[in-house]
């Protein structure tokens, strides 16, 4: 090296610097190689030491399990609960072998002591058969020894298991199967087959007649014979098989109001088959049984629907309008309802709109808006009023155009008559002058 140095020019600092860098790199490489060799050797020693520690440690870890099994088998099967938790790794085999040794403790105590001894010999021989050179498999049980120590630590409260014995003894209590078939019998005897509200009590109708009750004569007294025949043929005989709310047999009705109540519950299905006079007369009789204004309003609504359904017949639409007005007065002036639905008012608005009486319909809408009545269609009476106002404006414009046309026609007629009068005057003057000559 000194010989090489002699060849270099020490005054050449560039070459001297390059030589120093090369030597430094060589020294670093040598240090890294030595460090890696030392680390690998120490690692091999650590692995060998860990393997040497695990081989003898397997014996004392298994020995207490066998000893505790031999000492506590004669007492009670308390240790069985603590030992049933299988540890991970190779300890599973020993725990599985120790359970049958405990079960045979009650019959052969001498065999119990011998069995652990044989297991200990097998436990000692197993690590001897394993080759020490296989270092990688040795690391796996070393890593799995942590969960093995946890069940060993849990064996300490196993001595306190007498407090938990009732939980262990509860399992055989559930075994008797002789009581299980008896349980459904007791439940069937105590619990009803269905809730009480699902089984309404049925009336005993065995002795009830299907003949019309006595009050039918008074109820139908103001009807004509044709209306009575229609009532009996449609309502009583029911040839069309309508699903009416009228109960059968008819003898179950003791009072007139009960029958009229069920009749008007089915009037929507009967209005097409019965004459309007029959329903109207029954409606007037049923008004006397209404307990309050609310029930009266509901009855009015049913009759209004009947009148409107038969509006093609003579006088039915006028009766519908009059009943709507009566019901509106009942609810607005008497009941003073607010924030509610009033079908009679809506029906009358539709009737006035169909008759093009938009001013009356708008007045009703103003009343509904003032009382905050509910109209689900068209987002309320406000929208309905706007539509009616638009129609009224068009109607007024149309009427104004018709009035102007009529005025122009009358003006033309007046002018024609004036021309005709002047012509006649001229002719008369001409005739008079001719006569005078």
PAKOL-266735 format. One record per residue (C-alpha): residue in three letters; x, y, z. Coordinates in steps of 0.25 Angstrom, whole numbers, padded with zeros to 4 digits, always signed. Example, Ala and Ser with C-alpha at 12.3 -4.5 7.8 and 13.67 -1.06 7.14 Angstrom:
// residues 2
ALA+0049-0018+0031SER+0055-0004+0029
END
This chain:
// residues 437
UNK+0000+0000+0000UNK+0011+0009+0004UNK+0018+0005-0009UNK+0005+0010-0017UNK+0005+0023-0009UNK+0019+0026-0014UNK+0014+0025-0028UNK+0003+0036-0025UNK+0006+0050-0025UNK+0002+0055-0011UNK+0000+0069-0017UNK-0012+0063-0026UNK-0023+0065-0016UNK-0034+0059-0025UNK-0027+0046-0027UNK-0024+0046-0012UNK-0039+0048-0009UNK-0043+0037-0018UNK-0034+0027-0011UNK-0039+0031+0003UNK-0054+0028-0002UNK-0050+0015-0007UNK-0043+0011+0006UNK-0055+0016+0014UNK-0065+0007+0006UNK-0056-0005+0007UNK-0056-0003+0023UNK-0071-0001+0023UNK-0073-0014+0015UNK-0064-0022+0025UNK-0072-0017+0037UNK-0085-0020+0031UNK-0081-0035+0028UNK-0075-0036+0042UNK-0088-0031+0049UNK-0097-0040+0040UNK-0089-0052+0044UNK-0089-0049+0059UNK-0104-0046+0059UNK-0107-0059+0051UNK-0099-0067+0061UNK-0105-0061+0073UNK-0119-0063+0067UNK-0116-0078+0065UNK-0112-0079+0080UNK-0125-0072+0084UNK-0133-0082+0076UNK-0125-0094+0082UNK-0127-0088+0096UNK-0142-0086+0094UNK-0143-0101+0089UNK-0135-0106+0101UNK-0144-0098+0110UNK-0157-0103+0104UNK-0153-0118+0104UNK-0152-0119+0120UNK-0163-0109+0122UNK-0173-0118+0115UNK-0172-0128+0127UNK-0175-0118+0139UNK-0186-0112+0131UNK-0193-0126+0128UNK-0189-0131+0142UNK-0198-0122+0150UNK-0210-0126+0141UNK-0208-0140+0144UNK-0205-0138+0158UNK-0218-0130+0160UNK-0226-0140+0152UNK-0221-0151+0162UNK-0223-0143+0174UNK-0237-0137+0171UNK-0244-0148+0164UNK-0248-0155+0177UNK-0255-0142+0182UNK-0265-0137+0171UNK-0265-0135+0156UNK-0261-0120+0159UNK-0248-0121+0151UNK-0255-0126+0139UNK-0262-0112+0137UNK-0248-0105+0137UNK-0241-0116+0129UNK-0252-0117+0118UNK-0247-0104+0112UNK-0237-0110+0102UNK-0224-0102+0101UNK-0218-0099+0087UNK-0206-0107+0081UNK-0201-0121+0086UNK-0208-0120+0100UNK-0221-0124+0094UNK-0217-0138+0093UNK-0213-0139+0108UNK-0226-0132+0112UNK-0234-0142+0104UNK-0227-0153+0110UNK-0229-0148+0124UNK-0244-0147+0124UNK-0247-0162+0123UNK-0237-0164+0134UNK-0246-0155+0143UNK-0259-0162+0139UNK-0254-0175+0144UNK-0249-0170+0157UNK-0262-0174+0164UNK-0260-0189+0161UNK-0245-0191+0160UNK-0237-0181+0169UNK-0224-0190+0168UNK-0225-0189+0153UNK-0226-0174+0153UNK-0212-0173+0160UNK-0206-0182+0149UNK-0212-0176+0138UNK-0205-0162+0140UNK-0192-0169+0142UNK-0193-0176+0128UNK-0197-0162+0122UNK-0184-0156+0129UNK-0175-0166+0122UNK-0182-0164+0109UNK-0181-0149+0111UNK-0166-0150+0114UNK-0163-0159+0102UNK-0170-0150+0092UNK-0160-0139+0093UNK-0148-0149+0092UNK-0154-0155+0079UNK-0155-0141+0073UNK-0142-0137+0066UNK-0135-0125+0072UNK-0130-0121+0058UNK-0144-0117+0054UNK-0144-0103+0060UNK-0156-0097+0053UNK-0166-0107+0058UNK-0161-0104+0072UNK-0164-0089+0071UNK-0179-0092+0068UNK-0182-0098+0082UNK-0173-0088+0089UNK-0183-0077+0083UNK-0195-0085+0087UNK-0191-0087+0101UNK-0197-0073+0105UNK-0211-0078+0104UNK-0207-0091+0111UNK-0203-0083+0123UNK-0217-0076+0123UNK-0225-0088+0126UNK-0215-0092+0137UNK-0217-0079+0143UNK-0232-0081+0142UNK-0231-0094+0150UNK-0229-0086+0163UNK-0244-0082+0163UNK-0247-0097+0160UNK-0246-0099+0175UNK-0257-0089+0177UNK-0266-0097+0167UNK-0275-0102+0179UNK-0282-0088+0178UNK-0285-0091+0163UNK-0289-0106+0166UNK-0304-0102+0164UNK-0301-0098+0150UNK-0294-0111+0147UNK-0305-0119+0154UNK-0316-0112+0146UNK-0312-0119+0133UNK-0317-0133+0138UNK-0330-0126+0143UNK-0334-0123+0129UNK-0332-0138+0125UNK-0346-0144+0130UNK-0354-0145+0117UNK-0366-0151+0124UNK-0370-0137+0128UNK-0370-0131+0114UNK-0382-0138+0109UNK-0390-0133+0121UNK-0387-0119+0118UNK-0395-0117+0106UNK-0407-0124+0113UNK-0406-0114+0124UNK-0405-0102+0115UNK-0417-0107+0107UNK-0425-0108+0120UNK-0421-0094+0125UNK-0419-0085+0112UNK-0431-0083+0103UNK-0430-0088+0089UNK-0431-0073+0084UNK-0432-0059+0090UNK-0446-0056+0096UNK-0448-0044+0086UNK-0446-0054+0074UNK-0458-0062+0078UNK-0470-0054+0080UNK-0481-0060+0087UNK-0492-0065+0077UNK-0506-0062+0080UNK-0516-0073+0082UNK-0525-0071+0069UNK-0531-0085+0070UNK-0545-0080+0074UNK-0545-0067+0066UNK-0555-0066+0055UNK-0551-0060+0041UNK-0564-0053+0040UNK-0564-0038+0040UNK-0566-0032+0054UNK-0579-0025+0058UNK-0573-0011+0056UNK-0572-0013+0041UNK-0587-0010+0039UNK-0585+0004+0046UNK-0572+0006+0039UNK-0578+0004+0025UNK-0591+0010+0028UNK-0589+0023+0020UNK-0584+0016+0008UNK-0592+0012-0004UNK-0595-0002-0008UNK-0585-0001-0019UNK-0574+0004-0010UNK-0577-0007+0000UNK-0576-0018-0010UNK-0562-0012-0015UNK-0557-0012+0000UNK-0561-0026+0002UNK-0556-0031-0011UNK-0543-0024-0010UNK-0539-0023+0004UNK-0546-0035+0011UNK-0545-0045-0001UNK-0532-0040-0006UNK-0532-0047-0020UNK-0519-0041-0024UNK-0512-0047-0012UNK-0507-0033-0008UNK-0497-0033+0004UNK-0506-0025+0013UNK-0504-0021+0028UNK-0518-0025+0031UNK-0518-0037+0041UNK-0525-0050+0039UNK-0534-0055+0044UNK-0542-0042+0044UNK-0548-0046+0058UNK-0535-0042+0065UNK-0540-0027+0063UNK-0548-0023+0075UNK-0549-0008+0072UNK-0550+0000+0059UNK-0538+0008+0061UNK-0529-0004+0061UNK-0534-0008+0047UNK-0533+0006+0042UNK-0519+0007+0046UNK-0515-0006+0039UNK-0523-0002+0027UNK-0516+0011+0025UNK-0503+0004+0027UNK-0506-0003+0014UNK-0514+0008+0007UNK-0502+0010-0003UNK-0505-0004-0009UNK-0520-0002-0009UNK-0521+0012-0015UNK-0521+0006-0029UNK-0532-0004-0027UNK-0541+0003-0017UNK-0550+0015-0021UNK-0546+0028-0016UNK-0559+0029-0008UNK-0556+0017+0000UNK-0543+0022+0005UNK-0548+0036+0007UNK-0559+0031+0016UNK-0550+0022+0024UNK-0540+0034+0025UNK-0551+0043+0031UNK-0554+0033+0042UNK-0540+0030+0045UNK-0537+0045+0048UNK-0545+0044+0061UNK-0535+0034+0066UNK-0523+0042+0064UNK-0517+0045+0078UNK-0508+0057+0073UNK-0505+0066+0062UNK-0493+0058+0058UNK-0501+0046+0055UNK-0511+0054+0048UNK-0500+0060+0039UNK-0496+0045+0035UNK-0511+0042+0032UNK-0512+0054+0024UNK-0500+0050+0016UNK-0506+0037+0012UNK-0519+0043+0008UNK-0512+0054+0000UNK-0504+0042-0007UNK-0517+0036-0011UNK-0523+0048-0016UNK-0511+0051-0025UNK-0510+0037-0030UNK-0525+0039-0035UNK-0523+0053-0039UNK-0528+0049-0053UNK-0542+0047-0047UNK-0551+0059-0046UNK-0550+0067-0034UNK-0538+0059-0028UNK-0527+0069-0031UNK-0536+0080-0024UNK-0538+0072-0012UNK-0523+0069-0012UNK-0520+0084-0012UNK-0530+0087-0001UNK-0524+0076+0008UNK-0510+0081+0006UNK-0514+0095+0010UNK-0520+0089+0023UNK-0508+0081+0026UNK-0499+0093+0024UNK-0507+0102+0033UNK-0507+0091+0043UNK-0492+0090+0043UNK-0488+0104+0041UNK-0498+0112+0049UNK-0502+0102+0060UNK-0490+0093+0062UNK-0480+0104+0057UNK-0470+0094+0052UNK-0456+0097+0048UNK-0444+0089+0042UNK-0453+0078+0038UNK-0459+0072+0026UNK-0473+0075+0021UNK-0478+0067+0009UNK-0491+0074+0008UNK-0484+0087+0005UNK-0475+0081-0005UNK-0486+0074-0012UNK-0494+0087-0013UNK-0482+0094-0019UNK-0481+0083-0030UNK-0496+0085-0033UNK-0495+0100-0034UNK-0483+0099-0043UNK-0490+0089-0052UNK-0502+0099-0053UNK-0492+0110-0056UNK-0496+0117-0044UNK-0482+0121-0040UNK-0485+0133-0031UNK-0492+0124-0021UNK-0481+0113-0022UNK-0471+0124-0019UNK-0479+0129-0007UNK-0479+0114-0002UNK-0464+0113-0004UNK-0462+0126+0004UNK-0470+0121+0015UNK-0462+0108+0015UNK-0448+0116+0015UNK-0453+0124+0027UNK-0457+0112+0035UNK-0444+0105+0030UNK-0452+0093+0025UNK-0444+0082+0018UNK-0444+0078+0004UNK-0434+0068+0000UNK-0436+0070-0015UNK-0429+0082-0022UNK-0421+0085-0010UNK-0433+0091-0002UNK-0444+0101-0005UNK-0435+0112-0008UNK-0431+0105-0021UNK-0445+0101-0024UNK-0449+0116-0022UNK-0438+0120-0032UNK-0444+0111-0042UNK-0458+0115-0040UNK-0453+0130-0041UNK-0446+0128-0054UNK-0459+0121-0059UNK-0468+0133-0054UNK-0458+0143-0061UNK-0460+0135-0074UNK-0475+0134-0072UNK-0476+0149-0070UNK-0467+0152-0082UNK-0476+0143-0090UNK-0489+0150-0085UNK-0482+0164-0087UNK-0480+0160-0102UNK-0494+0155-0103UNK-0499+0168-0097UNK-0491+0176-0107UNK-0496+0168-0119UNK-0510+0169-0114UNK-0508+0184-0113UNK-0502+0185-0127UNK-0514+0177-0132UNK-0524+0186-0126UNK-0517+0198-0131UNK-0517+0192-0145UNK-0532+0189-0144UNK-0535+0204-0139UNK-0527+0209-0151UNK-0535+0200-0160UNK-0548+0205-0155UNK-0544+0219-0156UNK-0540+0218-0170UNK-0553+0211-0173UNK-0561+0222-0166UNK-0554+0233-0174UNK-0556+0225-0187UNK-0571+0224-0184UNK-0571+0239-0181UNK-0565+0242-0194UNK-0575+0233-0201UNK-0586+0240-0194UNK-0581+0254-0197UNK-0579+0250-0212UNK-0593+0244-0212UNK-0599+0257-0206UNK-0592+0266-0216UNK-0596+0257-0228UNK-0611+0258-0223UNK-0610+0273-0221UNK-0605+0275-0235
END
